[in-house]
Amino acid sequence: MTGSPAPAEEREYATVQAPSGQLTEIIASALGPAAEAARAQWPDDTDEIQAITDAMVRLLTGVPLRSDGQLTIKSLAEEAGLRRNKLTHKHTGLKDLFYALVRAQNIRPKDTERLQQERDELAEALKKARRERNELREEVKRLVRIIHVLEVENDNLKTTSGARGGTVRVLPQRSAPPPSQR
């Protein structure tokens, strides 16, 4: 975009057709005065400002031409055909306006919903794993108590059988009666 800028009456903002034409008009009406104010402040940067505002409209309406469509400064700079530092250092007002418009529309990038769903699934899996861990800890405590009791009983049996001078003999096991006789 070189040459002298067109007068404000001739300049069109947002000719992009989005799912909601009114959304495009609202964004364009917000960006128009902001672009004019920026042009007055930086008359040499008219082309950059126009490129940035056009890129904002395309990103906010969901029809990017040169970027991935994410609502970030990196994508905005890519969409405008500029280096990112032009937005982060030179045109900070336009950068702030872009972020304000993103927040005002409450638009979420496509991947955000998928990431939110994955995060919820992982949080649920974490809750389940923590419940299982707590149950296993309690089971370990019970088993430790049982082992301790058995060790004490075994030690008592050894000392009482040793005091009598006898030996511990294994008794023959009886076969279990059939289920009908129980």
RAPE-V732944 format. One record per pair of residues at least 24 apart in sequence whose ideal C-beta (glycine too) atoms are under 8 Angstrom apart, sorted by sequence separation. I is the first residue (numbers start at 1). GAP is how many residues later the second one is. D is the distance in Angstrom with one decimal. If there is no record, write none. Layout:
[[I,GAP,D] [I,GAP,D]]
This chain:
[[8,24,7.9] [52,24,7.1] [55,24,3.7] [31,25,5.9] [55,25,3.8] [73,25,7.3] [31,26,6.4] [54,26,7.2] [55,26,7.9] [8,28,6.1] [52,28,4.8] [27,29,7.2] [28,29,6.0] [51,29,4.3] [27,30,5.5] [51,30,5.9] [52,30,7.1] [51,31,6.4] [71,31,4.7] [48,32,7.6] [24,33,6.8] [27,33,5.0] [5,34,7.0] [27,34,6.7] [48,34,6.2] [52,34,7.9] [52,35,7.0] [71,36,6.2] [23,37,7.7] [24,37,5.2] [23,38,6.2] [48,38,6.2] [56,38,7.5] [71,38,5.9] [52,39,6.1] [59,39,8.0] [70,39,5.1] [13,40,6.8] [69,40,7.4] [5,41,4.5] [13,41,7.8] [16,41,6.1] [53,41,7.3] [56,41,7.7] [60,41,5.9] [69,41,7.6] [70,41,8.0] [5,42,7.8] [16,42,5.8] [48,42,7.8] [49,42,6.9] [52,42,5.1] [56,42,5.4] [60,42,7.2] [14,43,4.4] [18,43,3.6] [19,43,7.3] [48,43,6.9] [13,44,6.6] [18,44,6.0] [2,45,6.6] [5,45,7.0] [16,45,5.4] [18,45,6.2] [45,45,7.5] [49,45,7.0] [56,45,7.0] [60,45,6.7] [62,45,8.0] [1,46,4.1] [17,46,7.8] [45,46,7.5] [14,47,7.3] [16,47,5.2] [60,47,7.1] [1,49,5.9] [42,49,8.0] [1,50,6.3] [38,53,7.0] [38,55,6.4] [38,56,6.3] [34,59,7.5] [34,60,7.1] [34,63,5.5] [31,66,7.4] [30,67,7.8] [30,71,6.6] [27,74,6.6] [23,82,7.8]]
